[in-house]
Amino acid sequence: MTAAAAPKFVAGSTMRHVVVMTATGSLGLMAIFVVDFLDLFYISLLGQQELAAAIGYAGTILFFMTSMCIGVSIAATALVSRALGASRREESRRLGASSLLFMLAVAGLVSAAMLPLLTPILSLLGATGRTLDIAWRFLVIVTPSTPLLGLGMAAAGLLRAIGDAPRAMYITLAGAVVTALLDPLFIFVFGLGVDGAAIVSILSRLTLAGVGLYGCIRIHDMLARPNFATALRDTPALAAIAVPAVLANIATPVANAYVTATIARFGDSAVAGFAVIGRIVPLAFCAIFALSGSVGPILGQNLGARRYDRLERTLTDSLIFILIYCAAIWLLLLLLQEPMVQMFGTSGAGAALIRFFCRYVAGTFVFLGALFVANAAFNNLGFPTWSTLFNWGRATLGTIPFVAIGASYLGAEGALAGQAAGQTMFGIAAMLVCYRVVRRMASTVEAGPAERPALTVPAIPAFSDEVAAAIDLVDAPTERRPPRGTAGADGP
């Protein structure tokens, strides 16, 4: 993209933008999830259930760190897409460089803090004996490479912000190719087992970072020269979105950790089945996870260009896409449930859990998709606190009581049913509030400052500041300070 290029998402069909961005994003995310799927599959071929359970426990902790990286990349995508939508090219380059430095700092600190806590966390999740030892060893090898994963994810977010969805997809595809080629070699040929899978994960993350930086620097010239002083000045703007986005994202692995600990009461077989489900979900529903990242740049560019009329249309098109996609995937899982049980060699409680998920739980993911779209809208429109509220609401009120009650009556299957019920309730509530927020933002533009109606969106702590920020965006002339969570007063 050159300095004179027009923002890509402020014109044309919003449904087309949603479909193209989600399709390419899905392929990229699928590549990441295929990596996890292959890891578990290859480990299951070793014929020891403790190994599969260990990978399941380790995956829960890795999901936490991945969610943290996703939260920081959301901030990078939101700020850069807004600057591009407002045709502030140099500001977008500065923010791109600052966001990568910010990602390195956050990922490095989190991975360093996690290392001494691995054993108590694994024990809290329910891992014991040899299963705990294997999971700990896997995580000790993989955790220090978290900054590489963060760089790759941030670079992919920057490429999506500029509208180059195919090249963002190439980043994760490259990592998947490395894993697919090297996993059998390191696990079986070299005889390294779980250690081999961990080493390949590091090589895959190194590939992610390299391909991502190449696209941002050599192809699009999206990054200014890194400057720590500038990055420090941009940190408040990045943190304004990243902190609530990270808090919102880590709610999901926290909820999954509680579900894992609940299911662990029913034995290693149930945990192994839940580990298989943990690999099926992101692979089968990758479009849902991709949509939350893909719709952000579309909303961000239109917000920067002040095309408020296109915001609600983007939300509606996203929900239509989710409904059609989830119906198709649910049918597919119903047809493939037995082959999946046989593929991973699960039996007993684990096999029953997989069948229950495919038959009953998979259909509720349409509501999880709605929650993800609402989160993307909140994060990119200047209301990240709402994202945090709904995600943590789902992870606590929407998980703990529902899962506990379900498990007490129906065992491991009841735990899954309870989790599904909670995410359904919060998905519906999040979309209702999201539409209300977008419509109120549009009404402030139509009415003008003198006739602006009172905002009646339900208040939560810090939300009044976000409403004021949205109003500032509507009223402020170009030279005034942008809204909370944008580039800051020092931008062009």
N, C-alpha and C positions, 0 to 999 in steps of 0.2 A: 504493500500500500504506500503510495506517495503522499506527500503533504497535501496535494490538491484533490486526492480521492475523496468522494462523498461517503458518508457513513452508509453502511450496507443495509441496515435494518429499518431505516426510517421511511422507506417506500416499498411498495409491492405487497403481495399477499402475506399477511401475518401467518396464516396456516402453512404456507409454503416455507417460510422461514423456520417455523416450529418443526415441521417434518424433516427438512434438510438438516438442520442443526442437530435434531434428536437422532436421526438415522446415523449420521457420522459419529456423533457422540456415543451412541449405543455400541457401534462397532469398536470404538476405542475402549470403552468401559468393559465390553465383553472380553476384550483381549486381557485386561487385568484380571477379570474374574475367571477366565479360562486358566490363567496361571495358578490361581488358588485351587481351582477344580482339578487340574492336572497334578498338583502337589499331593492332594488328598488321594487321588486315584492311584498314583504311583506308590504312595506309602501303603495304601490298602493292599496292593499286590504283594507286599512283604508278609502278609498273612498274620499280623499281630494286632489284635483289636486295641491294645494299649497305645500303639503308635498312632492310629487314627484318632483316638480320643485325645492324645497329646496335641495333635495338630488342631483339633477343635478348640481346646483351651487356649493354645497359642494364638489362634485366629481371632478369638475374642479380644485379646490384648492388642494385637496388631490392628484390628478394626478401630480401636480407640485412637491409636496414633495416626492412622490413615484419615480418620474423621477430623482430627486436628489440622492436618495438612489441607484437607478440603476446605475447612473453614477459613484458613488464611488465603487460599486461592480464590475464594468467593470475594474477598475484599479487593484483591488485585483485579479481578474481572470487572467488578462493579465500578471501581474508580476509573479504570482505563476506558471502559466502554462509554461512560458518561463523558469523559474528556473527548473521545473520538466523536461522539454524537454532537457535541458542541463545537466540533472542528478545531479543537485545541491540540494539535499534533505534538508539539514539543512537550506540553504538559503530560501527555499520555506516555511519552518516552521516559520522562523523568520518573513518573509514577511506576512504570514497568520495572525500571532498575531498582527503585526503592523497595518494591514489593518482593523482589527476589532476595534482597539482603534481609528483609524482615522475615521471610520464610526460613532462610538459613538460621537466623538467630533463634527463632521460636522452635523449630524442629530440633536443633542441636540441644537446646536447654531441656526440652521435654524428654528426648531420648536419654540424655544423661541422668535426668531425675528418675526415669523409669527403671534403669538397670538394677539399682539396689533394692527395688520394691517388687521385683518379679516373683520371688518365692512367696512372700505373704499374699500377693494378689492371686497367684495361682491356687494357693491353699484356700483362699476365700471363695474362689470359684468352685471348689470341690475337688481339685486334682490332688491325688495322693500317690505315694509310693513311686513305682517306676514311671507311671504316667506323668507325674509332676517333674521328675528328673529329665525326662525327654523333652517336655514342653519348655522347661527352663533353659536347656542347652540350645534348643532351636532359637529361642528369643534372644539369648545372649549374643548369638552370632548375627542375627538379623537387625536387632534394634539400633545399633550404631549407624546403620545406613539410612535411617529415617530422613536426614537432610537431603539425600539424593532423591528419595521419593518425593519430598516436598518441592524440590527444584523442578522435577518433571511435571508435577501437577500444576505448579504455578505457571510454568511455560505454556502448558496446554490451555490454562485459563486465559492467558494473554492472547493466544492465537484465536480462541473463540471470541474474545472481546473485539478483535479486529475483523472477525467474520470468516477467518480461514479455518472452517471446521474440518476439512479433510486433513490438513497438516497437523491439527491437534490430535486427530485420530491416529496419524502415523506414529506419534510418540508412544502411545500405549501398544500399538500393534508391534512395534519394534521390540518392546519389552517382552511381549508374549512369544514372539518368535524365538528369542534367546532362551526363554524358559522351556518351550516345547522341544528345542534341539538339545539343550544341555541337561535337563532333568534326568532322562533315562541314563545318560552317560555318567553323571555324578552319583546317582542313587544306586544303579545296578552295576555298571561296568567298573567304576572305581570302588564300589562296595561301601559307600559312605552313608547310605540310608538317609535318615532325617538330617544329618549334618550336610549331606550333599544337596538336599532340597534347600537348606538355609543358604549355602554358598551361592547357589544359582539365583536365589532371590536377590542377593546383593548385586550380582552381575546384571540382572534384569533392571534393577533400579539405577545402576550406573548408565545403562543404555537409555533409559527414560530421560535422565538428566541431559545426556549428550545430544540426543535427537531434539529435545525441546529447546535447548539453548541455540542449536544450529538454526532452527526455524525462526526463532525470535531475533537473532542477531544477523545472520547472513542472508536470510530470505526477506524479512520484512523491516529490518533495521528498527525494531520496536524498543530498543533499550538504549538509554543515554549512558554515558560513562558512569560506572558506579561511584558514588560519593557518599561517604558515611555521614557527613554533616547534613547533606540534603536528605538522606534517608531518615535521619533523626527528626528533621522538620516534618517529613511526611508521615512519621510513625503515628501521631495522633489521628490523622485522617484514616490510615489503614486500620488502626486499632478500633476506631469507632464502629467499623463494620466487622472486623475480624474477631474481636472479643465476643460479641453476642453470637456471631456465626459459629465460632468454635464451641461456645457453650451450648448452642443449639445442636451442633453435630455430635458432640460427645454424649448427648443425651441418649442417642440410639445405642452405642455400645454399652452404656451403663444399664439401659433396659435389657439388652441382650445378655449382659453379665448376670443380671438377676434371674432371667429365664434359664440361663445355663446352670446356675447354682440350684435352681428349683428342680430342673430335670435331672441333675446329678444325683438327687436322692433316689432315683429309680434305677441307678446302676450305669456301668460303662457302656452297655449296649444302647441305652437310651441316649447317652451323650454322643456316642458315635453316630446314631441316627440324626441327632440334632446337628452334628457337624456336617453331615451330608446335606441337610436342608440349608445350612448356612452357605454352602457352595451352590446349591440349586437356585436359591432366591436371587442373588445378584446376577447369575447367568441368565435365568429365565426372565427376570424383570429388569434387565439392564436399561431398557428404554425409559423406565420410570426414573431410575437414578440419573440417567443422562439428561432427561428432560429438565430436571431441576437446575442443572448446570447450563443447559442449552438455552433455556428461556431467559436466563439472567442477562446475557448480552443484548438480547432483543429489547427487553424492558429498559436496560441501562441506556442504550443509544437513543431510544425514543424519549426517555426522560431528559437526557442531555439536550435533545433537539426540541423539547417541549411539545411532543406529539402525544398529548394526553388521550386523544381519541383512539389511539392504537393500543393503549395499555390494556383496557378491558377486553378488547377483541383478542389480544394475545392470550389472556387468561382463559377465555372461553374455548379458543381453538386448542389450547393445551389439554383442557378437560375432555374434549371430544376425542382427542388422540388417545388419552389414557384409557377411556372407556372401551374403545375398540380394541386396543392392544391387550388390555388385561383379559377381556373375554376370550380372545384367541389363545393367549398363553394358558389360561385355566383349562380350556379344552385340551390343549396339547399335553399338559401335565396329567390330566385324567387318563389319557391314552398311554402315557409313558411311565406310569408309576411302578409297574412291575419290573420293566427292564432296568429302572434305576435301582430298585432294591437289589436285583441280582448283580448289577454292575459293581456295586460296592460291597457285596458279600454280607450285607446286614441281615440280621435275623432277630426274632423275638421282639422286644420292646422297640428296638431301633427301626425294624421294618414296619411295625405298626405305626410308628410316629411319622415315617415318610408317607405312608398311604393316607393317613389322616390329613396331613398337610395338603397333599395333591387333591384330595376329594373336597375338602371343606374350607381350609384356610386360604388357599391361593386366590380364591375369588374376592377376598376382602382387600387385596392389594390395590384395587382401584382407589380406595380411600387413603391409603398411604401415599399413592401418587398425587392425590389432591393436596395432601399436606405438604409434600415436597414442592409443588408448584407455588403454593401460598408462601412457603419459606423463601423461595427464590424471589418472589415479588417483594416481600417485606425487606429482604436484604438489599435489593437493588433500587428500591424506591425511597430508602431513607428511614425505614421502620424496623431495624434489626431486632429490637427488643421483643416485638411480637413473635418473631421466629423463635427466639429463646423461650418465650412463655409457652408456646404451643408444643414445642419439642420436649421441654421438660415436663410439661403437663402430661404428655403422652407417656414419657418415661417413668413417671411416678404415679399420679392418680390413674392414668390409663393403663398401667402395667401391674404394679404391685398388688393392689386388691383383686384385680381381675384374674391374674395368674395364680395367686394364692388360693382363691376360691375354686378356680377351675382345676388346679392340681389336687385339691382336697377331695373333689368329687370324681374326677375322671383321670387322675394320674398325669402322666406326661402329655397325653393328648389334650387334657383339660388346660394345661399350662399354655399350650399353643392357642387353644380356643380363646382363652382369656386375653392373651396378647392381641389377637385379632380384633376382639370386641373393643378394646381400648383404642386401638389405632383407627378404627372406624369412627368412633365418636369424635375424636380430636381432628380427624381429617375433614369431616363435615363442618365442624365449628371453625376451623382455620380458613376454609374457603369462603364461608359466609362473611367473616370479618374482613378478609382480603378484598372481596368485591365492594364491601362498604367503604374501605379505605380508598380504593381507586376512584370510586364514584364521588366521594367527598373531595378528593384532590381535583377532579375534573370540574366540580361545581364551583370551586373557588376561582378557577380560571374564567368560567362563563359569567359569574356574578360580578367579578372585579372587587377590588379592596373595599370600596364603600358599601357594597351590597352583599358582602360575603356572609352566608348563613353560619350560624354557630355549628361547630363540629360536634357531632353527637356520638362518635365512635366511643365505645366503652373505654374508660381510662384505666391505665395500669401504671405502675411506677416508671418514671422516665418517659412515658409516652407523650406527655404534653410537650416535652422538648422536641420530639420527633415531628409532632404536628406543626409546631412552630417552624421547624426546619423546612417542612414541605410548603408552608405558606410563604416563607422567605424565598423559596425557589420560584414560586408563582409571581411574586411581586417584584423581586429584585431586578434592577437593570444589570447589564452585563458586568459592570465594574464592581458591583457589590459582592460581598462574600457569598460563595455558594453554600448550599445547605449542608447540614451536619452529615459527615461521612463522605463528602466529596473532597476535592483536591486541597482545599485550603486557600487562604487569601493571597498566598504568594504565587499562585499559579498564574499563567498568562491570561 
